[in-house]
Structures are given as structure tokens and as C-alpha cells.
Amino acid sequence: MKCGVVVFPGSNCDHDVYHVLKHTLGQEVLFLWHGDTSVQGCELVVLPGGFSYGDYLRAGAMAVHSPIMAAVRELADNGGRVLGICNGFQILLEAGMLSGAMRRNQSLRFECRDLFLKVERHDLPFTSGYRSGQVLRMPIAHAEGCYIDTGGALDELERNRRVVFRYVDPEGGEASGENATKWNVNGSARAIAGVCNDAGNVLGMMPHPERCADQLFGNDDGLAVLASAVGMAADPKGAVA
């Protein structure tokens, strides 16, 4: 599959995503500059983590006005796959390509640590390599990762099965009550860690799958996100088949 990784001023996970797609999964990959007006035939576009435009105003608020974003939106509207990771998720929210918004973590601090996610849907292009209900360990690294929306909008999100990943404890229990502060450190509404659009071809997630895609780092739980996105089979532990 031809894949594109968008580079904004301030992106810092672009080469990580490129490495996994190119060198681990063997795909054709190119960098797309924020000033480009075309995705150059890419079937999958990834908006990587970082601090686009320094995260001035709000995280992702300036990146949505980059020329490349019109092409990314057109790709999604035509059924192409778009994955936003961390800052990329924030950009998709600012662009209105996903519903909801982000505010600062409840700790009011930058949080960088491993957390646990429950796979709510395994029938998406990005999650076919997982089992429904599977618990994954992935790192987060952000200051604005508290996902919010109105109560009614969250109910609709749940009804339409657009919650893809949810923060849980290591055993898969709800990150609520006494567990909330420890395992849902952002304070995200309903412990939401990732959502998709109605069509399922656009996914935004705060944790970083590209940072846990190789056992060289002691964890490859994130590999199946990118392997699934390019149509490669992966076993439930994330190893490419």
C-alpha cells in the first residue's frame, strides 16, 4: 500500500511512523509536507505526533489550515484511510473530521508513561489484527489529551460504536472510581483513548502505536494498528503474520 506521513513544523514522530511502515511492514512510504496540496496517490495517510506549529492557540488549531489538510479530507471523503496519532488526533478533531475536543490533562502536566487500552472494535481497517476486548499496553506523551464532548454527543458516540480504544487497568477493568486517576491520567470522558468516524476509515488515538511496534523495545502491542491499516494480517499479540 502507498502510505504518506504528513510533516508539519513541529512534528516529531514522523520518522517513527515512517520506519514502521517502511522498514518493519515493507510498504511504499513518502513524507508529505504540510504545504503540499496533494496526497500523491497515497491510500493511507498518517498525521503523526508532535507539536504542530508549536501547538500555539490550541493543539492542532493552526495545522488544520495547512494546504495538505484539504487533500487529507478529500482522501477520507473518498474512502481512503487516515490515522491521527496524538497531535494528529488533535488535528482531526480541530478539522471536524472526528467529533469531540481536547483540553489539558487533568493533572495539568505533560504525561509520558505506558497505559493500558481495551480494544472496543476489531472490525475496522486499523484494528483487524486485534481481538475485541483485548488489552494493550501503549505509551502516551501529551499535555492536551483529555477527550471531552457533551453528554448527548458522547451517548451518540457510544450508540454508533465510534469508541475504538478505552483506557483500562492492566486487567481490563474500568478506569473509573479509585482507578480513574491512575489509569485514565488524562481525565478523558468515559476513559476514551481513540475514536473513529461513522465510516470507520478515519481513526484518531492519543497513545502512540509506533512507539511500541517492535520487540526490540520490549513491546510490540502497537504494531497491529499500522499492520491492519495497510491490510496485513497480524496475530493478536501484534506480530505480523
C-alpha positions as a Markdown table, in Angstrom:
| # | Residue | x | y | z |
|---|---|---|---|---|
| 1 | Met | 0.0 | 0.0 | 0.0 |
| 2 | Lys | 1.2 | 3.5 | -0.8 |
| 3 | Cys | 1.4 | 5.4 | 2.5 |
| 4 | Gly | 2.0 | 9.1 | 3.3 |
| 5 | Val | 3.3 | 10.6 | 6.6 |
| 6 | Val | 2.4 | 14.3 | 6.9 |
| 7 | Val | 5.2 | 16.5 | 8.3 |
| 8 | Phe | 4.1 | 19.7 | 10.0 |
| 9 | Pro | 6.6 | 22.2 | 11.5 |
| 10 | Gly | 6.9 | 20.7 | 15.0 |
| 11 | Ser | 6.1 | 17.1 | 14.1 |
| 12 | Asn | 8.5 | 14.8 | 16.0 |
| 13 | Cys | 7.1 | 11.3 | 15.4 |
| 14 | Asp | 7.0 | 11.3 | 11.6 |
| 15 | His | 10.2 | 9.3 | 11.3 |
| 16 | Asp | 9.0 | 6.7 | 13.8 |
| 17 | Val | 5.8 | 6.1 | 11.8 |
| 18 | Tyr | 7.8 | 6.1 | 8.5 |
| 19 | His | 10.2 | 3.5 | 10.0 |
| 20 | Val | 7.4 | 1.1 | 11.0 |
| 21 | Leu | 5.6 | 1.4 | 7.7 |
| 22 | Lys | 8.7 | 1.2 | 5.5 |
| 23 | His | 11.2 | -1.0 | 7.3 |
| 24 | Thr | 9.0 | -3.2 | 9.5 |
| 25 | Leu | 6.0 | -3.6 | 7.2 |
| 26 | Gly | 7.7 | -3.2 | 3.9 |
| 27 | Gln | 5.3 | -0.6 | 2.4 |
| 28 | Glu | 5.9 | 2.2 | 0.0 |
| 29 | Val | 6.1 | 5.4 | 2.1 |
| 30 | Leu | 6.7 | 9.0 | 1.4 |
| 31 | Phe | 6.7 | 12.2 | 3.5 |
| 32 | Leu | 4.0 | 14.7 | 2.7 |
| 33 | Trp | 5.0 | 18.3 | 3.6 |
| 34 | His | 2.3 | 20.5 | 5.2 |
| 35 | Gly | 2.4 | 22.9 | 2.2 |
| 36 | Asp | 1.6 | 20.1 | -0.3 |
| 37 | Thr | -1.8 | 20.2 | -2.0 |
| 38 | Ser | -2.0 | 16.5 | -2.9 |
| 39 | Val | -1.5 | 13.2 | -1.1 |
| 40 | Gln | 0.2 | 11.9 | -4.2 |
| 41 | Gly | -1.9 | 8.8 | -4.6 |
| 42 | Cys | -1.5 | 7.6 | -1.1 |
| 43 | Glu | -4.1 | 5.2 | 0.2 |
| 44 | Leu | -3.2 | 5.7 | 3.8 |
| 45 | Val | -2.2 | 9.0 | 5.3 |
| 46 | Val | -0.9 | 9.3 | 8.9 |
| 47 | Leu | -0.9 | 12.5 | 10.9 |
| 48 | Pro | 1.9 | 11.9 | 13.4 |
| 49 | Gly | 2.5 | 13.1 | 16.9 |
| 50 | Gly | 4.4 | 16.2 | 17.9 |
| 51 | Phe | 3.7 | 19.8 | 18.4 |
| 52 | Ser | 2.5 | 21.2 | 15.0 |
| 53 | Tyr | 3.2 | 24.9 | 14.7 |
| 54 | Gly | 4.3 | 24.8 | 18.4 |
| 55 | Asp | 0.7 | 24.0 | 19.5 |
| 56 | Tyr | 0.1 | 27.7 | 19.7 |
| 57 | Leu | -3.5 | 28.7 | 20.3 |
| 58 | Arg | -4.6 | 25.1 | 20.8 |
| 59 | Ala | -3.0 | 21.8 | 19.8 |
| 60 | Gly | -3.8 | 21.3 | 16.1 |
| 61 | Ala | -5.6 | 24.6 | 15.7 |
| 62 | Met | -3.1 | 26.0 | 13.2 |
| 63 | Ala | -2.3 | 22.8 | 11.4 |
| 64 | Val | -5.9 | 22.4 | 10.1 |
| 65 | His | -5.2 | 25.4 | 7.9 |
| 66 | Ser | -2.3 | 23.8 | 6.1 |
| 67 | Pro | -2.8 | 23.2 | 2.4 |
| 68 | Ile | -2.3 | 19.4 | 2.9 |
| 69 | Met | -5.4 | 19.1 | 5.1 |
| 70 | Ala | -7.8 | 19.8 | 2.2 |
| 71 | Ala | -6.2 | 16.8 | 0.4 |
| 72 | Val | -6.4 | 14.7 | 3.5 |
| 73 | Arg | -10.1 | 15.5 | 3.9 |
| 74 | Glu | -10.7 | 14.6 | 0.3 |
| 75 | Leu | -8.9 | 11.3 | 0.7 |
| 76 | Ala | -11.1 | 10.4 | 3.7 |
| 77 | Asp | -14.3 | 11.5 | 1.9 |
| 78 | Asn | -13.4 | 9.1 | -0.9 |
| 79 | Gly | -12.9 | 6.2 | 1.4 |
| 80 | Gly | -9.1 | 6.4 | 1.9 |
| 81 | Arg | -7.6 | 5.7 | 5.3 |
| 82 | Val | -6.5 | 8.4 | 7.7 |
| 83 | Leu | -4.8 | 7.8 | 11.0 |
| 84 | Gly | -4.1 | 10.6 | 13.5 |
| 85 | Ile | -1.8 | 9.8 | 16.4 |
| 86 | Cys | -1.6 | 12.1 | 19.4 |
| 87 | Asn | -1.1 | 15.6 | 17.8 |
| 88 | Gly | -2.6 | 14.0 | 14.7 |
| 89 | Phe | -5.7 | 13.1 | 16.6 |
| 90 | Gln | -5.9 | 16.7 | 17.9 |
| 91 | Ile | -5.7 | 17.9 | 14.3 |
| 92 | Leu | -8.5 | 15.6 | 13.2 |
| 93 | Leu | -10.7 | 17.0 | 16.0 |
| 94 | Glu | -9.9 | 20.6 | 15.1 |
| 95 | Ala | -10.7 | 19.8 | 11.4 |
| 96 | Gly | -14.0 | 18.4 | 12.4 |
| 97 | Met | -13.1 | 15.0 | 10.8 |
| 98 | Leu | -13.8 | 13.4 | 14.1 |
| 99 | Ser | -16.2 | 14.6 | 16.9 |
| 100 | Gly | -15.2 | 15.9 | 20.2 |
| 101 | Ala | -12.4 | 18.1 | 21.5 |
| 102 | Met | -9.2 | 18.0 | 23.7 |
| 103 | Arg | -8.3 | 20.0 | 26.7 |
| 104 | Arg | -5.3 | 19.8 | 29.1 |
| 105 | Asn | -4.8 | 16.7 | 31.1 |
| 106 | Gln | -6.5 | 16.8 | 34.5 |
| 107 | Ser | -3.1 | 16.8 | 36.1 |
| 108 | Leu | -2.2 | 20.0 | 34.1 |
| 109 | Arg | 1.1 | 18.4 | 33.4 |
| 110 | Phe | 2.7 | 16.7 | 30.4 |
| 111 | Glu | 2.2 | 13.0 | 30.9 |
| 112 | Cys | 4.6 | 10.4 | 29.4 |
| 113 | Arg | 4.0 | 6.9 | 30.5 |
| 114 | Asp | 2.7 | 3.5 | 29.5 |
| 115 | Leu | -1.1 | 3.0 | 29.9 |
| 116 | Phe | -3.4 | 0.1 | 29.1 |
| 117 | Leu | -6.1 | 0.2 | 26.4 |
| 118 | Lys | -9.1 | -2.0 | 25.7 |
| 119 | Val | -9.9 | -2.7 | 22.1 |
| 120 | Glu | -13.6 | -1.8 | 21.7 |
| 121 | Arg | -13.8 | -2.6 | 18.0 |
| 122 | His | -11.8 | -5.1 | 16.0 |
| 123 | Asp | -13.8 | -4.7 | 12.7 |
| 124 | Leu | -12.0 | -1.6 | 11.5 |
| 125 | Pro | -9.2 | -1.2 | 9.0 |
| 126 | Phe | -7.0 | -0.2 | 11.9 |
| 127 | Thr | -7.9 | -2.9 | 14.4 |
| 128 | Ser | -8.4 | -6.1 | 12.4 |
| 129 | Gly | -5.2 | -7.5 | 13.9 |
| 130 | Tyr | -6.7 | -7.4 | 17.4 |
| 131 | Arg | -9.4 | -9.2 | 19.3 |
| 132 | Ser | -12.4 | -7.4 | 20.7 |
| 133 | Gly | -11.8 | -6.8 | 24.3 |
| 134 | Gln | -8.0 | -7.3 | 24.0 |
| 135 | Val | -5.9 | -5.3 | 26.5 |
| 136 | Leu | -2.9 | -3.5 | 25.0 |
| 137 | Arg | 0.0 | -1.6 | 26.6 |
| 138 | Met | 0.9 | 1.6 | 24.8 |
| 139 | Pro | 2.8 | 4.8 | 25.7 |
| 140 | Ile | 1.2 | 8.3 | 25.9 |
| 141 | Ala | 3.1 | 11.6 | 25.6 |
| 142 | His | 1.0 | 14.7 | 25.7 |
| 143 | Ala | -0.2 | 17.6 | 27.7 |
| 144 | Glu | -3.7 | 18.0 | 26.0 |
| 145 | Gly | -5.1 | 14.5 | 26.0 |
| 146 | Cys | -8.3 | 14.9 | 27.9 |
| 147 | Tyr | -11.0 | 14.0 | 25.4 |
| 148 | Ile | -14.4 | 15.7 | 26.0 |
| 149 | Asp | -17.8 | 16.3 | 24.5 |
| 150 | Thr | -21.3 | 16.9 | 25.6 |
| 151 | Gly | -23.2 | 14.1 | 27.3 |
| 152 | Gly | -25.5 | 13.8 | 24.4 |
| 153 | Ala | -22.7 | 13.6 | 21.9 |
| 154 | Leu | -20.9 | 11.0 | 24.0 |
| 155 | Asp | -24.1 | 8.9 | 24.1 |
| 156 | Glu | -24.3 | 9.1 | 20.3 |
| 157 | Leu | -20.7 | 8.2 | 20.0 |
| 158 | Glu | -21.3 | 5.1 | 22.1 |
| 159 | Arg | -24.5 | 4.2 | 20.2 |
| 160 | Asn | -22.8 | 4.4 | 16.9 |
| 161 | Arg | -19.8 | 2.3 | 18.1 |
| 162 | Arg | -17.3 | 5.0 | 17.3 |
| 163 | Val | -15.2 | 4.5 | 20.5 |
| 164 | Val | -12.3 | 2.3 | 19.4 |
| 165 | Phe | -9.9 | 2.3 | 22.3 |
| 166 | Arg | -10.6 | 3.0 | 26.0 |
| 167 | Tyr | -8.2 | 3.4 | 29.0 |
| 168 | Val | -8.5 | 0.4 | 31.4 |
| 169 | Asp | -6.5 | -1.1 | 34.2 |
| 170 | Pro | -3.9 | -3.8 | 33.4 |
| 171 | Glu | -6.6 | -6.5 | 33.8 |
| 172 | Gly | -9.0 | -4.7 | 31.5 |
| 173 | Gly | -11.2 | -3.3 | 34.3 |
| 174 | Glu | -12.8 | 0.1 | 34.0 |
| 175 | Ala | -10.6 | 3.1 | 34.6 |
| 176 | Ser | -13.1 | 4.7 | 36.9 |
| 177 | Gly | -13.6 | 5.3 | 40.6 |
| 178 | Glu | -10.3 | 4.7 | 42.5 |
| 179 | Asn | -8.7 | 3.5 | 39.3 |
| 180 | Ala | -9.5 | 6.7 | 37.3 |
| 181 | Thr | -6.6 | 8.8 | 38.4 |
| 182 | Lys | -4.1 | 6.1 | 37.9 |
| 183 | Trp | -5.2 | 4.6 | 34.6 |
| 184 | Asn | -7.1 | 7.4 | 32.9 |
| 185 | Val | -4.5 | 10.0 | 33.8 |
| 186 | Asn | -5.8 | 12.5 | 31.2 |
| 187 | Gly | -9.3 | 12.5 | 32.7 |
| 188 | Ser | -10.9 | 11.7 | 29.4 |
| 189 | Ala | -14.6 | 11.4 | 29.3 |
| 190 | Arg | -15.6 | 7.8 | 29.7 |
| 191 | Ala | -11.9 | 6.9 | 29.5 |
| 192 | Ile | -11.9 | 7.3 | 25.8 |
| 193 | Ala | -8.5 | 6.9 | 24.1 |
| 194 | Gly | -9.4 | 6.7 | 20.5 |
| 195 | Val | -12.4 | 7.3 | 18.2 |
| 196 | Cys | -13.4 | 6.8 | 14.6 |
| 197 | Asn | -15.7 | 8.4 | 12.1 |
| 198 | Asp | -19.0 | 6.9 | 11.0 |
| 199 | Ala | -17.5 | 5.2 | 8.0 |
| 200 | Gly | -14.6 | 3.7 | 10.1 |
| 201 | Asn | -11.9 | 4.9 | 7.7 |
| 202 | Val | -10.6 | 7.7 | 10.0 |
| 203 | Leu | -9.2 | 6.9 | 13.4 |
| 204 | Gly | -7.7 | 9.2 | 16.0 |
| 205 | Met | -5.9 | 7.9 | 19.1 |
| 206 | Met | -3.8 | 9.6 | 21.8 |
| 207 | Pro | -1.5 | 6.6 | 22.6 |
| 208 | His | 1.5 | 6.0 | 20.3 |
| 209 | Pro | 1.4 | 2.6 | 18.5 |
| 210 | Glu | 4.5 | 3.4 | 16.5 |
| 211 | Arg | 6.5 | 3.6 | 19.8 |
| 212 | Cys | 5.6 | 0.0 | 20.7 |
| 213 | Ala | 5.8 | -1.7 | 17.3 |
| 214 | Asp | 9.0 | -3.7 | 17.8 |
| 215 | Gln | 10.1 | -6.2 | 20.5 |
| 216 | Leu | 13.4 | -4.5 | 20.4 |
| 217 | Phe | 11.8 | -2.0 | 22.7 |
| 218 | Gly | 10.2 | -4.7 | 24.8 |
| 219 | Asn | 6.6 | -4.3 | 23.5 |
| 220 | Asp | 5.0 | -4.6 | 20.1 |
| 221 | Asp | 1.4 | -4.2 | 21.1 |
| 222 | Gly | 1.0 | -1.2 | 18.7 |
| 223 | Leu | 2.3 | -3.0 | 15.5 |
| 224 | Ala | -1.1 | -4.3 | 14.6 |
| 225 | Val | -2.6 | -0.8 | 14.3 |
| 226 | Leu | -0.3 | 0.0 | 11.4 |
| 227 | Ala | -0.2 | -3.5 | 10.0 |
| 228 | Ser | -4.0 | -3.6 | 9.9 |
| 229 | Ala | -4.1 | -0.2 | 8.3 |
| 230 | Val | -2.0 | -1.4 | 5.4 |
| 231 | Gly | -4.0 | -4.6 | 5.1 |
| 232 | Met | -1.5 | -7.0 | 6.5 |
| 233 | Ala | -2.6 | -9.9 | 8.8 |
| 234 | Ala | -1.3 | -9.7 | 12.4 |
| 235 | Asp | -1.7 | -12.1 | 15.2 |
| 236 | Pro | -3.4 | -10.9 | 18.4 |
| 237 | Lys | -0.1 | -10.1 | 20.0 |
| 238 | Gly | 0.8 | -7.7 | 17.3 |
| 239 | Ala | 3.3 | -9.9 | 15.3 |
| 240 | Val | 2.9 | -9.6 | 11.6 |
| 241 | Ala | 1.9 | -12.9 | 10.1 |
